[in-house]
């Protein structure tokens, strides 16, 4: 399944309900799922981790849809490697590196 196909599937399943909830509340559900993933990373088994990763991805997809962002298009930011140094793998000096969590 492609990113577009996954985002479309999540829209088919949840978009009406999630868009009625609104972006701020849907984003909070996403954050809650990230918290559950953090707990699973601390001590969960592989099945629990896979379930939590899937939930985080689904909530990310629905949040992106409500915000009008196509995730597959957004991933093009990384299509040529690190957005800062252009390398694969990233060759930025630490700690000023540019990991995804730093934007």
MOPAC internal coordinates of N, CA, C and O (Angstrom, degrees):
PM7 1SCF
backbone

  N    0.0000 0     0.00 0     0.00 0    0    0    0
  C    1.4432 1     0.00 0     0.00 0    1    0    0
  C    1.5354 1   107.80 1     0.00 0    2    1    0
  O    1.2310 1   120.60 1   -46.44 1    3    2    1
  N    1.3217 1   116.45 1   133.56 1    3    2    1
  C    1.4621 1   120.27 1   177.20 1    5    3    2
  C    1.5267 1   110.21 1   -80.57 1    6    5    3
  O    1.2310 1   121.15 1   -10.49 1    7    6    5
  N    1.3033 1   115.40 1   169.51 1    7    6    5
  C    1.4621 1   119.80 1   176.01 1    9    7    6
  C    1.5276 1   109.80 1   -61.39 1   10    9    7
  O    1.2310 1   120.45 1   136.62 1   11   10    9
  N    1.3445 1   116.74 1   -43.38 1   11   10    9
  C    1.4742 1   119.91 1   177.99 1   13   11   10
  C    1.5238 1   111.47 1   -60.10 1   14   13   11
  O    1.2310 1   120.47 1   136.50 1   15   14   13
  N    1.3253 1   116.70 1   -43.50 1   15   14   13
  C    1.4599 1   120.28 1  -179.88 1   17   15   14
  C    1.5232 1   110.90 1   -63.83 1   18   17   15
  O    1.2310 1   120.46 1   138.60 1   19   18   17
  N    1.3185 1   116.72 1   -41.40 1   19   18   17
  C    1.4649 1   119.81 1   178.67 1   21   19   18
  C    1.5202 1   111.06 1   -64.80 1   22   21   19
  O    1.2310 1   120.16 1   133.47 1   23   22   21
  N    1.3269 1   117.31 1   -46.53 1   23   22   21
  C    1.4633 1   120.32 1  -179.80 1   25   23   22
  C    1.5308 1   110.10 1   -61.75 1   26   25   23
  O    1.2310 1   120.36 1   139.66 1   27   26   25
  N    1.3222 1   116.93 1   -40.34 1   27   26   25
  C    1.4636 1   120.79 1   178.21 1   29   27   26
  C    1.5323 1   111.37 1   -64.72 1   30   29   27
  O    1.2310 1   120.29 1   138.61 1   31   30   29
  N    1.3342 1   117.06 1   -41.39 1   31   30   29
  C    1.4605 1   120.89 1   177.64 1   33   31   30
  C    1.5184 1   110.97 1   -61.55 1   34   33   31
  O    1.2310 1   120.40 1   134.11 1   35   34   33
  N    1.3232 1   116.85 1   -45.89 1   35   34   33
  C    1.4654 1   120.30 1   179.08 1   37   35   34
  C    1.5264 1   110.37 1   -63.50 1   38   37   35
  O    1.2310 1   120.17 1   142.10 1   39   38   37
  N    1.3337 1   117.29 1   -37.90 1   39   38   37
  C    1.4712 1   119.95 1   175.00 1   41   39   38
  C    1.5262 1   110.33 1   -60.67 1   42   41   39
  O    1.2310 1   120.30 1   133.77 1   43   42   41
  N    1.3409 1   117.04 1   -46.23 1   43   42   41
  C    1.4670 1   120.64 1  -179.93 1   45   43   42
  C    1.5207 1   111.25 1   -58.76 1   46   45   43
  O    1.2310 1   120.60 1   140.61 1   47   46   45
  N    1.3215 1   116.46 1   -39.39 1   47   46   45
  C    1.4651 1   120.45 1  -176.44 1   49   47   46
  C    1.5328 1   111.88 1   -78.73 1   50   49   47
  O    1.2310 1   119.79 1   135.66 1   51   50   49
  N    1.3445 1   118.00 1   -44.34 1   51   50   49
  C    1.4625 1   120.88 1  -165.68 1   53   51   50
  C    1.5309 1   116.87 1  -123.20 1   54   53   51
  O    1.2310 1   119.07 1   169.59 1   55   54   53
  N    1.3383 1   119.37 1   -10.41 1   55   54   53
  C    1.4582 1   119.82 1  -169.18 1   57   55   54
  C    1.5288 1   112.88 1   -56.13 1   58   57   55
  O    1.2310 1   119.59 1   134.11 1   59   58   57
  N    1.3367 1   118.38 1   -45.89 1   59   58   57
  C    1.4668 1   119.70 1  -177.37 1   61   59   58
  C    1.5212 1   111.21 1   -58.84 1   62   61   59
  O    1.2310 1   120.62 1   131.50 1   63   62   61
  N    1.3158 1   116.43 1   -48.50 1   63   62   61
  C    1.4665 1   120.86 1  -179.21 1   65   63   62
  C    1.5330 1   110.99 1   -65.56 1   66   65   63
  O    1.2310 1   120.47 1   133.76 1   67   66   65
  N    1.3405 1   116.70 1   -46.24 1   67   66   65
  C    1.4621 1   120.05 1  -175.75 1   69   67   66
  C    1.5253 1   111.94 1   -70.54 1   70   69   67
  O    1.2310 1   119.77 1   143.30 1   71   70   69
  N    1.3275 1   118.05 1   -36.70 1   71   70   69
  C    1.4665 1   119.22 1   179.49 1   73   71   70
  C    1.5315 1   110.56 1   -69.39 1   74   73   71
  O    1.2310 1   120.09 1   147.99 1   75   74   73
  N    1.3266 1   117.44 1   -32.01 1   75   74   73
  C    1.4783 1   119.73 1   175.81 1   77   75   74
  C    1.5298 1   110.03 1   -67.94 1   78   77   75
  O    1.2310 1   120.37 1   146.29 1   79   78   77
  N    1.3262 1   116.90 1   -33.71 1   79   78   77
  C    1.4640 1   120.96 1   177.64 1   81   79   78
  C    1.5197 1   110.06 1   -67.01 1   82   81   79
  O    1.2310 1   120.72 1   145.32 1   83   82   81
  N    1.3365 1   116.22 1   -34.68 1   83   82   81
  C    1.4560 1   121.47 1   178.85 1   85   83   82
  C    1.5188 1   112.47 1    98.08 1   86   85   83
  O    1.2310 1   121.43 1   -19.66 1   87   86   85
  N    1.3166 1   114.88 1   160.34 1   87   86   85
  C    1.4579 1   121.29 1  -177.05 1   89   87   86
  C    1.5270 1   113.13 1   -62.73 1   90   89   87
  O    1.2310 1   118.66 1   131.13 1   91   90   89
  N    1.3352 1   120.16 1   -48.87 1   91   90   89
  C    1.4724 1   118.41 1  -178.13 1   93   91   90
  C    1.5369 1   113.35 1   -59.22 1   94   93   91
  O    1.2310 1   119.86 1   135.87 1   95   94   93
  N    1.3166 1   117.86 1   -44.13 1   95   94   93
  C    1.4684 1   120.32 1  -178.76 1   97   95   94
  C    1.5232 1   111.65 1   -70.76 1   98   97   95
  O    1.2310 1   120.54 1   141.92 1   99   98   97
  N    1.3277 1   116.56 1   -38.08 1   99   98   97
  C    1.4555 1   119.71 1   177.91 1  101   99   98
  C    1.5225 1   110.23 1   -65.38 1  102  101   99
  O    1.2310 1   120.69 1   140.62 1  103  102  101
  N    1.3242 1   116.28 1   -39.38 1  103  102  101
  C    1.4636 1   119.80 1   177.00 1  105  103  102
  C    1.5318 1   110.57 1   -61.94 1  106  105  103
  O    1.2310 1   119.92 1   141.88 1  107  106  105
  N    1.3096 1   117.75 1   -38.12 1  107  106  105
  C    1.4614 1   120.15 1   178.33 1  109  107  106
  C    1.5312 1   111.07 1   -64.49 1  110  109  107
  O    1.2310 1   119.89 1   143.11 1  111  110  109
  N    1.3322 1   117.82 1   -36.89 1  111  110  109
  C    1.4669 1   120.37 1   175.09 1  113  111  110
  C    1.5226 1   109.90 1   -62.94 1  114  113  111
  O    1.2310 1   120.63 1   139.03 1  115  114  113
  N    1.3449 1   116.41 1   -40.97 1  115  114  113
  C    1.4641 1   120.77 1   176.51 1  117  115  114
  C    1.5286 1   110.11 1   -57.64 1  118  117  115
  O    1.2310 1   120.29 1   132.41 1  119  118  117
  N    1.3182 1   117.05 1   -47.59 1  119  118  117
  C    1.4632 1   121.50 1  -179.46 1  121  119  118
  C    1.5326 1   110.66 1   -62.04 1  122  121  119
  O    1.2310 1   120.38 1   141.12 1  123  122  121
  N    1.3135 1   116.87 1   -38.88 1  123  122  121
  C    1.4665 1   119.89 1   177.13 1  125  123  122
  C    1.5263 1   110.54 1   -61.13 1  126  125  123
  O    1.2310 1   120.37 1   138.28 1  127  126  125
  N    1.3313 1   116.90 1   -41.72 1  127  126  125
  C    1.4628 1   120.39 1   178.02 1  129  127  126
  C    1.5217 1   111.54 1   -65.26 1  130  129  127
  O    1.2310 1   119.97 1   143.26 1  131  130  129
  N    1.3246 1   117.67 1   -36.74 1  131  130  129
  C    1.4627 1   120.84 1   176.08 1  133  131  130
  C    1.5307 1   109.22 1   -61.84 1  134  133  131
  O    1.2310 1   120.28 1   140.53 1  135  134  133
  N    1.3171 1   117.07 1   -39.47 1  135  134  133
  C    1.4647 1   121.05 1   176.29 1  137  135  134
  C    1.5182 1   111.95 1   -62.16 1  138  137  135
  O    1.2310 1   120.51 1   139.43 1  139  138  137
  N    1.3256 1   116.62 1   -40.57 1  139  138  137
  C    1.4601 1   119.91 1   177.60 1  141  139  138
  C    1.5263 1   110.71 1   -65.72 1  142  141  139
  O    1.2310 1   120.47 1   143.13 1  143  142  141
  N    1.3220 1   116.72 1   -36.87 1  143  142  141
  C    1.4624 1   120.11 1   175.85 1  145  143  142
  C    1.5244 1   110.33 1   -64.18 1  146  145  143
  O    1.2310 1   120.46 1   138.82 1  147  146  145
  N    1.3189 1   116.72 1   -41.18 1  147  146  145
  C    1.4671 1   120.29 1   178.66 1  149  147  146
  C    1.5222 1   110.35 1   -59.69 1  150  149  147
  O    1.2310 1   120.14 1   137.46 1  151  150  149
  N    1.3176 1   117.34 1   -42.54 1  151  150  149
  C    1.4637 1   120.66 1   178.50 1  153  151  150
  C    1.5288 1   110.70 1   -63.80 1  154  153  151
  O    1.2310 1   120.48 1   137.78 1  155  154  153
  N    1.3350 1   116.69 1   -42.22 1  155  154  153
  C    1.4594 1   120.44 1  -179.86 1  157  155  154
  C    1.5258 1   110.92 1   -65.47 1  158  157  155
  O    1.2310 1   120.22 1   144.56 1  159  158  157
  N    1.3180 1   117.18 1   -35.44 1  159  158  157
  C    1.4653 1   120.30 1   178.27 1  161  159  158
  C    1.5268 1   111.49 1   -65.42 1  162  161  159
  O    1.2310 1   120.65 1   152.80 1  163  162  161
  N    1.3127 1   116.37 1   -27.20 1  163  162  161
  C    1.4647 1   120.59 1   179.23 1  165  163  162
  C    1.5173 1   112.78 1   -76.09 1  166  165  163
  O    1.2310 1   119.85 1   157.37 1  167  166  165
  N    1.3208 1   117.89 1   -22.63 1  167  166  165
  C    1.4534 1   116.30 1  -176.15 1  169  167  166
  C    1.5059 1   115.44 1  -168.20 1  170  169  167
  O    1.2310 1   119.88 1  -170.53 1  171  170  169
  N    1.3051 1   117.83 1     9.47 1  171  170  169
  C    1.4507 1   119.29 1  -178.13 1  173  171  170
  C    1.5129 1   112.81 1   -81.96 1  174  173  171
  O    1.2310 1   121.74 1   -17.01 1  175  174  173
  N    1.3141 1   114.28 1   162.99 1  175  174  173
  C    1.4631 1   119.64 1   175.05 1  177  175  174
  C    1.5318 1   109.01 1   -87.92 1  178  177  175
  O    1.2310 1   120.49 1    -6.04 1  179  178  177
  N    1.3096 1   116.67 1   173.96 1  179  178  177
  C    1.4674 1   121.48 1  -175.36 1  181  179  178
  C    1.5319 1   111.70 1   -58.31 1  182  181  179
  O    1.2310 1   119.61 1   139.25 1  183  182  181
  N    1.3260 1   118.34 1   -40.75 1  183  182  181
  C    1.4664 1   120.90 1   179.82 1  185  183  182
  C    1.5206 1   111.48 1   -64.03 1  186  185  183
  O    1.2310 1   120.66 1   137.28 1  187  186  185
  N    1.3245 1   116.35 1   -42.72 1  187  186  185
  C    1.4660 1   120.48 1   178.51 1  189  187  186
  C    1.5270 1   110.41 1   -64.68 1  190  189  187
  O    1.2310 1   120.27 1   137.63 1  191  190  189
  N    1.3209 1   117.09 1   -42.37 1  191  190  189
  C    1.4653 1   120.78 1   177.94 1  193  191  190
  C    1.5239 1   111.20 1   -61.00 1  194  193  191
  O    1.2310 1   120.31 1   134.40 1  195  194  193
  N    1.3211 1   117.02 1   -45.60 1  195  194  193
  C    1.4651 1   120.73 1  -179.83 1  197  195  194
  C    1.5241 1   110.61 1   -60.69 1  198  197  195
  O    1.2310 1   120.29 1   138.60 1  199  198  197
  N    1.3277 1   117.05 1   -41.40 1  199  198  197
  C    1.4631 1   121.46 1   179.21 1  201  199  198
  C    1.5240 1   110.70 1   -63.75 1  202  201  199
  O    1.2310 1   120.16 1   135.78 1  203  202  201
  N    1.3156 1   117.31 1   -44.22 1  203  202  201
  C    1.4622 1   120.24 1  -178.83 1  205  203  202
  C    1.5344 1   111.79 1   -69.68 1  206  205  203
  O    1.2310 1   120.00 1   141.42 1  207  206  205
  N    1.3377 1   117.61 1   -38.58 1  207  206  205
  C    1.4649 1   119.25 1   175.17 1  209  207  206
  C    1.5312 1   110.20 1   -61.05 1  210  209  207
  O    1.2310 1   120.24 1   138.25 1  211  210  209
  N    1.3396 1   117.16 1   -41.75 1  211  210  209
  C    1.4659 1   120.86 1   178.75 1  213  211  210
  C    1.5251 1   111.02 1   -62.71 1  214  213  211
  O    1.2310 1   120.43 1   137.81 1  215  214  213
  N    1.3335 1   116.79 1   -42.19 1  215  214  213
  C    1.4650 1   120.28 1   179.04 1  217  215  214
  C    1.5257 1   111.28 1   -63.63 1  218  217  215
  O    1.2310 1   120.36 1   136.60 1  219  218  217
  N    1.3227 1   116.91 1   -43.40 1  219  218  217
  C    1.4724 1   120.36 1   179.08 1  221  219  218
  C    1.5239 1   109.82 1   -62.08 1  222  221  219
  O    1.2310 1   120.53 1   136.49 1  223  222  221
  N    1.3168 1   116.59 1   -43.51 1  223  222  221
  C    1.4647 1   119.96 1   179.83 1  225  223  222
  C    1.5245 1   111.13 1   -63.71 1  226  225  223
  O    1.2310 1   120.13 1   138.74 1  227  226  225
  N    1.3258 1   117.35 1   -41.26 1  227  226  225
  C    1.4665 1   120.77 1   178.86 1  229  227  226
  C    1.5302 1   111.35 1   -63.93 1  230  229  227
  O    1.2310 1   120.23 1   135.52 1  231  230  229
  N    1.3317 1   117.16 1   -44.48 1  231  230  229
  C    1.4613 1   119.93 1   179.27 1  233  231  230
  C    1.5247 1   111.46 1   -68.37 1  234  233  231
  O    1.2310 1   119.73 1   146.19 1  235  234  233
  N    1.3308 1   118.12 1   -33.81 1  235  234  233
  C    1.4528 1   120.94 1   174.62 1  237  235  234
  C    1.5220 1   109.67 1   -63.79 1  238  237  235
  O    1.2310 1   120.42 1   135.78 1  239  238  237
  N    1.3268 1   116.79 1   -44.22 1  239  238  237
  C    1.4629 1   120.85 1  -179.11 1  241  239  238
  C    1.5222 1   111.52 1   -62.93 1  242  241  239
  O    1.2310 1   119.98 1   135.90 1  243  242  241
  N    1.3172 1   117.65 1   -44.10 1  243  242  241
  C    1.4616 1   118.95 1  -178.34 1  245  243  242
  C    1.5344 1   110.77 1   -70.40 1  246  245  243
  O    1.2310 1   120.16 1   144.61 1  247  246  245
  N    1.3211 1   117.31 1   -35.39 1  247  246  245
  C    1.4695 1   120.51 1   176.55 1  249  247  246
  C    1.5230 1   109.97 1   -64.70 1  250  249  247
  O    1.2310 1   120.39 1   137.16 1  251  250  249
  N    1.3262 1   116.86 1   -42.84 1  251  250  249
  C    1.4717 1   120.97 1   177.49 1  253  251  250
  C    1.5258 1   110.36 1   -61.94 1  254  253  251
  O    1.2310 1   119.89 1   137.23 1  255  254  253
  N    1.3139 1   117.82 1   -42.77 1  255  254  253
  C    1.4669 1   120.99 1  -179.79 1  257  255  254
  C    1.5217 1   111.36 1   -61.43 1  258  257  255
  O    1.2310 1   120.51 1   134.92 1  259  258  257
  N    1.3109 1   116.63 1   -45.08 1  259  258  257
  C    1.4659 1   120.12 1   179.18 1  261  259  258
  C    1.5281 1   110.22 1   -62.82 1  262  261  259
  O    1.2310 1   120.49 1   145.16 1  263  262  261
  N    1.3282 1   116.67 1   -34.84 1  263  262  261
  C    1.4648 1   121.17 1   179.54 1  265  263  262
  C    1.5327 1   112.23 1   -80.84 1  266  265  263
  O    1.2310 1   120.32 1   175.49 1  267  266  265
  N    1.3329 1   117.00 1    -4.51 1  267  266  265
  C    1.4576 1   120.55 1   179.13 1  269  267  266
  C    1.5188 1   114.19 1    78.67 1  270  269  267
  O    1.2310 1   120.38 1  -153.65 1  271  270  269
  N    1.3411 1   116.89 1    26.35 1  271  270  269
  C    1.4626 1   121.60 1  -178.31 1  273  271  270
  C    1.5241 1   109.41 1  -108.55 1  274  273  271
  O    1.2310 1   120.80 1   -51.70 1  275  274  273
  N    1.3176 1   116.07 1   128.30 1  275  274  273
  C    1.4505 1   122.36 1   173.43 1  277  275  274
  C    1.5254 1   107.05 1   -87.32 1  278  277  275
  O    1.2310 1   120.59 1   -65.64 1  279  278  277
  N    1.3226 1   116.47 1   114.36 1  279  278  277
  C    1.4637 1   120.51 1  -174.72 1  281  279  278
  C    1.5226 1   112.61 1   -63.79 1  282  281  279
  O    1.2310 1   120.09 1   142.64 1  283  282  281
  N    1.3188 1   117.44 1   -37.36 1  283  282  281
  C    1.4669 1   118.76 1  -179.46 1  285  283  282
  C    1.5238 1   110.44 1   -64.08 1  286  285  283
  O    1.2310 1   120.40 1   139.42 1  287  286  285
  N    1.3194 1   116.83 1   -40.58 1  287  286  285
  C    1.4633 1   119.72 1   176.05 1  289  287  286
  C    1.5261 1   110.55 1   -66.03 1  290  289  287
  O    1.2310 1   120.47 1   140.92 1  291  290  289
  N    1.3260 1   116.71 1   -39.08 1  291  290  289
  C    1.4667 1   120.51 1  -178.98 1  293  291  290
  C    1.5265 1   111.74 1   -63.92 1  294  293  291
  O    1.2310 1   120.34 1   147.89 1  295  294  293
  N    1.3283 1   116.95 1   -32.11 1  295  294  293
  C    1.4596 1   119.39 1  -178.96 1  297  295  294
  C    1.5212 1   112.81 1   -67.92 1  298  297  295
  O    1.2310 1   120.05 1   166.55 1  299  298  297
  N    1.3145 1   117.50 1   -13.45 1  299  298  297
  C    1.4676 1   120.71 1   178.76 1  301  299  298
  C    1.5267 1   111.58 1   -61.71 1  302  301  299
  O    1.2310 1   120.40 1   162.28 1  303  302  301
  N    1.3197 1   116.84 1   -17.72 1  303  302  301
  C    1.4625 1   120.63 1   175.55 1  305  303  302
  C    1.5317 1   110.75 1   -53.79 1  306  305  303
  O    1.2310 1   120.19 1   148.75 1  307  306  305
  N    1.3270 1   117.24 1   -31.25 1  307  306  305
  C    1.4645 1   122.57 1  -176.02 1  309  307  306
  C    1.5316 1   112.84 1  -105.57 1  310  309  307
  O    1.2310 1   119.63 1  -174.50 1  311  310  309
  N    1.3192 1   118.31 1     5.50 1  311  310  309
  C    1.4681 1   121.70 1  -174.14 1  313  311  310
  C    1.5247 1   113.32 1   -61.30 1  314  313  311
  O    1.2310 1   119.97 1   150.36 1  315  314  313
  N    1.3131 1   117.66 1   -29.64 1  315  314  313
  C    1.4680 1   121.01 1  -178.81 1  317  315  314
  C    1.5224 1   112.45 1  -105.17 1  318  317  315
  O    1.2310 1   120.49 1  -163.86 1  319  318  317
  N    1.3077 1   116.67 1    16.14 1  319  318  317
  C    1.4600 1   120.86 1  -179.36 1  321  319  318
  C    1.5154 1   111.34 1   105.78 1  322  321  319
  O    1.2310 1   121.35 1    22.08 1  323  322  321
  N    1.3038 1   115.02 1  -157.92 1  323  322  321
  C    1.4657 1   121.17 1   179.55 1  325  323  322
  C    1.5309 1   109.00 1   -58.56 1  326  325  323
  O    1.2310 1   119.81 1   -52.47 1  327  326  325
  N    1.3360 1   117.97 1   127.53 1  327  326  325
  C    1.4623 1   119.82 1  -179.74 1  329  327  326
  C    1.5289 1   113.85 1   -62.76 1  330  329  327
  O    1.2310 1   120.48 1   157.87 1  331  330  329
  N    1.3283 1   116.70 1   -22.13 1  331  330  329
  C    1.4624 1   119.86 1  -177.33 1  333  331  330
  C    1.5302 1   112.11 1   -90.28 1  334  333  331
  O    1.2310 1   120.30 1   128.84 1  335  334  333
  N    1.3368 1   117.04 1   -51.16 1  335  334  333
  C    1.4733 1   119.83 1  -176.29 1  337  335  334
  C    1.5189 1   112.88 1  -101.17 1  338  337  335
  O    1.2310 1   119.86 1   165.61 1  339  338  337
  N    1.3431 1   117.87 1   -14.39 1  339  338  337
  C    1.4529 1   121.84 1   179.64 1  341  339  338
  C    1.5159 1   114.67 1    75.92 1  342  341  339
  O    1.2310 1   119.62 1  -170.80 1  343  342  341
  N    1.3176 1   118.34 1     9.20 1  343  342  341
  C    1.4644 1   122.77 1  -175.51 1  345  343  342
  C    1.5285 1   112.17 1   -98.29 1  346  345  343
  O    1.2310 1   121.39 1   -27.11 1  347  346  345
  N    1.3265 1   114.94 1   152.89 1  347  346  345
  C    1.4618 1   123.24 1   169.88 1  349  347  346
  C    1.5150 1   106.66 1  -129.08 1  350  349  347
  O    1.2310 1   118.58 1   -68.60 1  351  350  349
  N    1.3323 1   120.32 1   111.40 1  351  350  349
  C    1.4522 1   127.51 1    -4.53 1  353  351  350
  C    1.5296 1   111.56 1   -72.69 1  354  353  351
  O    1.2310 1   121.47 1   -12.84 1  355  354  353
  N    1.3130 1   114.79 1   167.16 1  355  354  353
  C    1.4626 1   121.52 1   179.11 1  357  355  354
  C    1.5254 1   109.82 1   -54.28 1  358  357  355
  O    1.2310 1   121.56 1   -44.39 1  359  358  357
  N    1.3179 1   114.62 1   135.61 1  359  358  357
  C    1.4565 1   120.93 1  -179.77 1  361  359  358
  C    1.5295 1   111.10 1  -120.00 1  362  361  359
  O    1.2310 1   120.47 1  -159.48 1  363  362  361
  N    1.3243 1   116.70 1    20.52 1  363  362  361
  C    1.4644 1   120.38 1   178.96 1  365  363  362
  C    1.5250 1   109.90 1   -69.19 1  366  365  363
  O    1.2310 1   120.20 1   -35.89 1  367  366  365
  N    1.3216 1   117.23 1   144.11 1  367  366  365
  C    1.4638 1   119.42 1   176.40 1  369  367  366
  C    1.5233 1   110.64 1   -69.07 1  370  369  367
  O    1.2310 1   120.98 1   -36.33 1  371  370  369
  N    1.2869 1   115.73 1   143.67 1  371  370  369
  C    1.4652 1   121.06 1   175.27 1  373  371  370
  C    1.5123 1   109.01 1   -89.22 1  374  373  371
  O    1.2310 1   117.22 1   -29.61 1  375  374  373
  N    1.3011 1   122.90 1   150.39 1  375  374  373
  C    1.4559 1   126.14 1     1.30 1  377  375  374
  C    1.5243 1   113.17 1   -87.50 1  378  377  375
  O    1.2310 1   119.90 1  -174.75 1  379  378  377
  N    1.3133 1   117.79 1     5.25 1  379  378  377
  C    1.4615 1   120.32 1  -178.44 1  381  379  378
  C    1.5155 1   112.28 1   -82.65 1  382  381  379
  O    1.2310 1   120.23 1  -162.94 1  383  382  381
  N    1.3315 1   117.17 1    17.06 1  383  382  381
  C    1.4468 1   121.42 1  -179.42 1  385  383  382
  C    1.5051 1   112.22 1   -60.99 1  386  385  383
  O    1.2310 1   121.11 1    -0.17 1  387  386  385
  N    1.2757 1   115.48 1   179.83 1  387  386  385
  C    1.4689 1   119.78 1  -172.74 1  389  387  386
  C    1.5178 1   111.37 1  -129.23 1  390  389  387
  O    1.2310 1   120.14 1  -132.04 1  391  390  389
  N    1.3116 1   117.34 1    47.96 1  391  390  389
  C    1.4533 1   119.60 1   178.16 1  393  391  390
  C    1.5291 1   109.18 1   -59.94 1  394  393  391
  O    1.2310 1   119.77 1   -23.48 1  395  394  393
  N    1.3404 1   118.04 1   156.52 1  395  394  393
  C    1.4637 1   120.32 1  -177.65 1  397  395  394
  C    1.5256 1   113.57 1   -52.34 1  398  397  395
  O    1.2310 1   120.30 1   146.21 1  399  398  397
  N    1.3064 1   117.03 1   -33.79 1  399  398  397
  C    1.4701 1   118.44 1  -178.33 1  401  399  398
  C    1.5176 1   112.70 1   -69.16 1  402  401  399
  O    1.2310 1   119.70 1   167.00 1  403  402  401
  N    1.3190 1   118.19 1   -13.00 1  403  402  401
  C    1.4585 1   120.88 1   179.67 1  405  403  402
  C    1.5222 1   112.25 1  -100.93 1  406  405  403
  O    1.2310 1   119.92 1  -175.89 1  407  406  405
  N    1.3010 1   117.76 1     4.11 1  407  406  405
  C    1.4473 1   121.76 1   174.51 1  409  407  406
  C    1.4633 1   114.27 1    86.71 1  410  409  407
  O    1.2310 1   120.10 1   180.00 1  411  410  409

